[in-house]
Every structure is written in C-alpha cells, then in structure tokens.
C-alpha cells in the first residue's frame, strides 16, 4: 500500500510538474514576451512623442521669433524716408524750427538714383537762434521718426548751429 501511495504521489507530482511546465511554456513565457514587446513599443512611442513635442516647441519659438522680426522690419520701414516723401521730411524739420523759433537752411541732394535697397545721402542743416532754442531744436529733431546720422554738430557763438551727416532712404 505504501508503494501504491508513493507511486500515486509520484504520478501526481509528475503530472503537476508537467502541467506547471505547460502553463509556464504556453501561457506565462509568451505573456512575458508580450509584456516586454509592449514595454518597448511604449518606450518608442514616448520618445517619439517627446521628439514631436520638442519639434512643436521649436516651431512655436520660430513662429514667435518671426513675428518679432516682422514687427522690427515694420518699425525699420517707418524710419527710412520712402521715395516721394522727401518733402514731408523737410517740412517736419521746418515745422520744428518754427516751433523752436529758429531759422533753418536744409541742404541735401534728393536727386538720388531710384532703385531697390537703402541709400544714404548727405544732409546738412544750419540753424540760427538763441542757444536754448537751438538745444530744444536738436532735442525735437532727435524725436522725429526718421533715421539719420549726424557726424558733426557744431554751435558757433551760441547762436549758429550746423549739423552734417547722412539721411537714409528706401
């Protein structure tokens, strides 16, 4: 009887081991492989999404920078004298002179070759008036929305002002 019991135990043990091995081989191992494969796919998708997010952030930054550049270009377009607007520039200087009680003489050659691109032409402004009025005229001249560059500024006897430089045109 002991032999039959131990044979029965041995058969049950072998059968249990065989079932456990079958479960391990046909259910658990393929599931583990599937989990590992799914984990790799998740990692790939995660890195792909992070890359797309970085690209989108880069695109957004480029868009913002482009808008900033467009605003700057628009501002630059406004400071250069456009063809046909030379008289407007001269009139604004003469109006400043009148407001500041000084007399002005503007010398420049607006007969420049027309074409694309920026051009600079010589500009000379001479003004007469009291010292305080000349200083106020210079301050107001700096506030005009034009781009010019004076390389010489001289005040003689406190009543004669000479500005020599360049004015920039489109």
DOFIZA-298951 format. One record per residue (C-alpha): residue number from 1; x, y, z. Coordinates in nm, 3 decimals, padded with zeros to 5 digits. Example, Ala and Ser with C-alpha at 12.3 -4.5 7.8 and 13.67 -1.06 7.14 Angstrom:
// residues 2
+-----+---------+---------+---------+
! pos !       X !       Y !       Z !
+-----+---------+---------+---------+
!   1 !  01.230 ! -00.450 !  00.780 !
!   2 !  01.367 ! -00.106 !  00.714 !
+-----+---------+---------+---------+
// end
This chain:
// residues 170
+-----+---------+---------+---------+
! pos !       X !       Y !       Z !
+-----+---------+---------+---------+
!   1 !  00.000 !  00.000 !  00.000 !
!   2 !  00.285 !  00.226 !  00.071 !
!   3 !  00.420 !  00.158 ! -00.267 !
!   4 !  00.092 !  00.244 ! -00.435 !
!   5 !  00.067 !  00.560 ! -00.230 !
!   6 !  00.415 !  00.666 ! -00.319 !
!   7 !  00.353 !  00.573 ! -00.682 !
!   8 !  00.034 !  00.777 ! -00.676 !
!   9 !  00.223 !  01.069 ! -00.521 !
!  10 !  00.493 !  01.034 ! -00.780 !
!  11 !  00.240 !  01.032 ! -01.064 !
!  12 !  00.057 !  01.334 ! -00.918 !
!  13 !  00.383 !  01.514 ! -00.866 !
!  14 !  00.496 !  01.439 ! -01.220 !
!  15 !  00.159 !  01.535 ! -01.359 !
!  16 !  00.161 !  01.859 ! -01.155 !
!  17 !  00.511 !  01.935 ! -01.275 !
!  18 !  00.409 !  01.867 ! -01.634 !
!  19 !  00.103 !  02.095 ! -01.602 !
!  20 !  00.316 !  02.368 ! -01.438 !
!  21 !  00.572 !  02.335 ! -01.716 !
!  22 !  00.296 !  02.355 ! -01.981 !
!  23 !  00.144 !  02.662 ! -01.813 !
!  24 !  00.489 !  02.821 ! -01.790 !
!  25 !  00.574 !  02.738 ! -02.153 !
!  26 !  00.242 !  02.817 ! -02.319 !
!  27 !  00.095 !  03.094 ! -02.103 !
!  28 !  00.346 !  03.271 ! -01.877 !
!  29 !  00.651 !  03.287 ! -02.109 !
!  30 !  00.454 !  03.421 ! -02.413 !
!  31 !  00.286 !  03.673 ! -02.180 !
!  32 !  00.625 !  03.789 ! -02.054 !
!  33 !  00.748 !  03.824 ! -02.413 !
!  34 !  00.432 !  04.018 ! -02.500 !
!  35 !  00.477 !  04.247 ! -02.197 !
!  36 !  00.842 !  04.315 ! -02.289 !
!  37 !  00.745 !  04.387 ! -02.651 !
!  38 !  00.463 !  04.619 ! -02.539 !
!  39 !  00.702 !  04.797 ! -02.299 !
!  40 !  00.949 !  04.854 ! -02.584 !
!  41 !  00.669 !  04.992 ! -02.804 !
!  42 !  00.558 !  05.223 ! -02.521 !
!  43 !  00.917 !  05.349 ! -02.478 !
!  44 !  00.945 !  05.409 ! -02.853 !
!  45 !  00.613 !  05.599 ! -02.860 !
!  46 !  00.718 !  05.800 ! -02.555 !
!  47 !  01.045 !  05.908 ! -02.717 !
!  48 !  00.862 !  05.978 ! -03.044 !
!  49 !  00.607 !  06.198 ! -02.865 !
!  50 !  00.882 !  06.378 ! -02.673 !
!  51 !  01.060 !  06.444 ! -03.002 !
!  52 !  00.738 !  06.574 ! -03.160 !
!  53 !  00.678 !  06.796 ! -02.857 !
!  54 !  01.032 !  06.936 ! -02.882 !
!  55 !  00.980 !  07.000 ! -03.255 !
!  56 !  00.646 !  07.170 ! -03.188 !
!  57 !  00.805 !  07.387 ! -02.920 !
!  58 !  01.080 !  07.473 ! -03.166 !
!  59 !  00.824 !  07.559 ! -03.435 !
!  60 !  00.635 !  07.777 ! -03.188 !
!  61 !  00.958 !  07.958 ! -03.095 !
!  62 !  01.038 !  08.012 ! -03.464 !
!  63 !  00.686 !  08.149 ! -03.520 !
!  64 !  00.726 !  08.387 ! -03.227 !
!  65 !  01.069 !  08.496 ! -03.349 !
!  66 !  00.927 !  08.551 ! -03.698 !
!  67 !  00.652 !  08.773 ! -03.558 !
!  68 !  00.913 !  08.969 ! -03.361 !
!  69 !  01.125 !  09.013 ! -03.674 !
!  70 !  00.821 !  09.125 ! -03.876 !
!  71 !  00.742 !  09.387 ! -03.610 !
!  72 !  01.104 !  09.506 ! -03.622 !
!  73 !  01.101 !  09.519 ! -04.002 !
!  74 !  00.781 !  09.723 ! -03.991 !
!  75 !  00.944 !  09.964 ! -03.746 !
!  76 !  01.251 !  09.989 ! -03.970 !
!  77 !  01.032 !  10.056 ! -04.274 !
!  78 !  00.884 !  10.352 ! -04.090 !
!  79 !  01.216 !  10.521 ! -04.006 !
!  80 !  01.354 !  10.535 ! -04.359 !
!  81 !  01.229 !  10.804 ! -04.595 !
!  82 !  01.032 !  10.649 ! -04.876 !
!  83 !  01.057 !  10.775 ! -05.234 !
!  84 !  00.831 !  11.075 ! -05.279 !
!  85 !  00.823 !  11.153 ! -04.905 !
!  86 !  01.132 !  11.376 ! -04.903 !
!  87 !  00.921 !  11.693 ! -04.883 !
!  88 !  00.742 !  11.552 ! -04.577 !
!  89 !  01.081 !  11.507 ! -04.408 !
!  90 !  01.191 !  11.863 ! -04.492 !
!  91 !  00.855 !  12.004 ! -04.380 !
!  92 !  00.882 !  11.827 ! -04.045 !
!  93 !  01.225 !  11.984 ! -03.986 !
!  94 !  01.093 !  12.327 ! -04.086 !
!  95 !  00.794 !  12.284 ! -03.851 !
!  96 !  01.032 !  12.201 ! -03.565 !
!  97 !  01.234 !  12.511 ! -03.647 !
!  98 !  00.922 !  12.726 ! -03.638 !
!  99 !  00.811 !  12.572 ! -03.307 !
! 100 !  01.154 !  12.636 ! -03.155 !
! 101 !  01.188 !  12.989 ! -03.302 !
! 102 !  01.494 !  12.915 ! -03.512 !
! 103 !  01.556 !  12.965 ! -03.882 !
! 104 !  01.688 !  12.670 ! -04.079 !
! 105 !  01.855 !  12.603 ! -04.409 !
! 106 !  01.848 !  12.239 ! -04.525 !
! 107 !  02.095 !  12.122 ! -04.787 !
! 108 !  02.069 !  11.779 ! -04.938 !
! 109 !  02.057 !  11.622 ! -05.281 !
! 110 !  01.736 !  11.424 ! -05.306 !
! 111 !  01.811 !  11.354 ! -05.675 !
! 112 !  01.945 !  11.010 ! -05.593 !
! 113 !  01.926 !  10.710 ! -05.824 !
! 114 !  01.596 !  10.532 ! -05.772 !
! 115 !  01.609 !  10.161 ! -05.721 !
! 116 !  01.599 !  09.883 ! -05.467 !
! 117 !  01.770 !  09.895 ! -05.133 !
! 118 !  01.868 !  10.157 ! -04.882 !
! 119 !  02.057 !  10.467 ! -04.980 !
! 120 !  02.228 !  10.732 ! -04.775 !
! 121 !  02.263 !  11.087 ! -04.897 !
! 122 !  02.445 !  11.379 ! -04.739 !
! 123 !  02.241 !  11.613 ! -04.523 !
! 124 !  02.340 !  11.950 ! -04.380 !
! 125 !  02.117 !  12.159 ! -04.157 !
! 126 !  02.218 !  12.505 ! -04.047 !
! 127 !  02.007 !  12.691 ! -03.795 !
! 128 !  02.014 !  13.030 ! -03.628 !
! 129 !  01.852 !  13.124 ! -03.299 !
! 130 !  01.920 !  13.156 ! -02.930 !
! 131 !  02.130 !  12.888 ! -02.764 !
! 132 !  01.831 !  12.749 ! -02.567 !
! 133 !  01.613 !  12.740 ! -02.878 !
! 134 !  01.888 !  12.560 ! -03.073 !
! 135 !  01.924 !  12.298 ! -02.798 !
! 136 !  01.546 !  12.247 ! -02.793 !
! 137 !  01.550 !  12.219 ! -03.173 !
! 138 !  01.816 !  11.944 ! -03.153 !
! 139 !  01.613 !  11.757 ! -02.888 !
! 140 !  01.299 !  11.777 ! -03.101 !
! 141 !  01.494 !  11.677 ! -03.412 !
! 142 !  01.607 !  11.359 ! -03.233 !
! 143 !  01.244 !  11.268 ! -03.165 !
! 144 !  01.149 !  11.265 ! -03.534 !
! 145 !  01.065 !  10.917 ! -03.663 !
! 146 !  01.346 !  10.916 ! -03.922 !
! 147 !  01.686 !  10.754 ! -03.924 !
! 148 !  01.972 !  10.991 ! -03.983 !
! 149 !  02.327 !  11.010 ! -03.859 !
! 150 !  02.498 !  11.339 ! -03.784 !
! 151 !  02.873 !  11.306 ! -03.759 !
! 152 !  02.933 !  11.677 ! -03.698 !
! 153 !  02.736 !  11.902 ! -03.466 !
! 154 !  02.871 !  12.249 ! -03.401 !
! 155 !  02.733 !  12.558 ! -03.230 !
! 156 !  02.921 !  12.878 ! -03.305 !
! 157 !  02.883 !  13.190 ! -03.089 !
! 158 !  02.587 !  13.027 ! -02.916 !
! 159 !  02.353 !  13.119 ! -03.199 !
! 160 !  02.460 !  12.930 ! -03.513 !
! 161 !  02.409 !  12.554 ! -03.535 !
! 162 !  02.547 !  12.326 ! -03.806 !
! 163 !  02.455 !  11.958 ! -03.836 !
! 164 !  02.635 !  11.749 ! -04.101 !
! 165 !  02.560 !  11.386 ! -04.167 !
! 166 !  02.360 !  11.135 ! -04.366 !
! 167 !  01.990 !  11.067 ! -04.414 !
! 168 !  01.876 !  10.717 ! -04.508 !
! 169 !  01.617 !  10.649 ! -04.775 !
! 170 !  01.447 !  10.341 ! -04.911 !
+-----+---------+---------+---------+
// end
